[in-house]
Amino acid sequence: MSDTTYSVPTVAEMIAKGEQPEILFWVGCAGSYDERAQKITVAFSKILHHVGIKFAILGTEESCTGDPARRAGNEFLFQMQAMSNIQVLNGYNITKIVTACPHCFNTLKNEYPDLGGNYEVIHHTVLLQELIDQGRIKMTDGNHFKGKKITYHDSCYIGRSNGIYEAPRKVLEQLDADLVEMKRCKAKGLCCGAGGAQMFKEDEPGEKRINQERIEEAIETKANVVASACPFCMTMLMDGVKTKGKEEEIENLDLAEIVAKANDL
């Protein structure tokens, strides 16, 4: 990967120069604070920079969308967090948002309009597919994915909740690799176990953790790479891989990281 560094401007910095971003990159809590998810943020930022999209982030003005609060039943906290974000976004006249987190995507796209936040919200897998279709990204993959088997895990919040199944698969089909499906995929995909605020609490008693069952399905495909498009899913899948002692055999990568690697970014 290239070590080229550059700074990502905040919306405030861009507007201070008399400019308006073409698109706002909503980073999300995981992409900001989780060490593994930060790599997804960096990879996607490199792609946006590479294709020349004029983008910015909110920086310290970005707060949690409120998704975990609402899923956990704290509607009051959700509305407080949402209204605060909407005030910031509307204050900057933001119209188009992209995010690499399906939880942020679903909340911004489907739940913010009820509170006065109306934006065009895009999940990064959809934008990546559009950029490939437009010829702005060419998957000039060398040897990293050549001859490998890749399986894709459907995130609940972009899959069943928003019907996004083909975009990530079309991106992966551009690679010199074999795309193999798990037994449960697309509309019948199995949750990673983190949704509905489960990420932040202990498991209920049961025979097996959901992420372990999911990674067993991935192992059955004999895939070398488990591709995902959600930082929550990535955490759960990585834990499953470690539980099974398969760290040397299975790599877990986000779609943005796969595209960045294939373009040597």
Secondary structure, DSSP 4 states (H G I P E B T S, - for coil): ------PPPBHHHHHHTT---SEEEE-HHHHHH-HHHHHHHHHHHHHHHHHT--EEB-GGG----SHHHHHTT-HHHHHHHHHHHHHHHHHTT--EEEES-HHHHHIIIIIGGGGT---EEEEHHHHHHHHHHTTSS-----SSSTT-EEEEPPPTTTTTTT---HHHHHHHTTSSSEE---SS-GGGPPP-S-TTTGGGSPPPS-SS-HHHHHHHHHHHTT-SEEEES-HHHHHHHHHHHHHTT-TTT-EEEEHHHHHHHHTT-
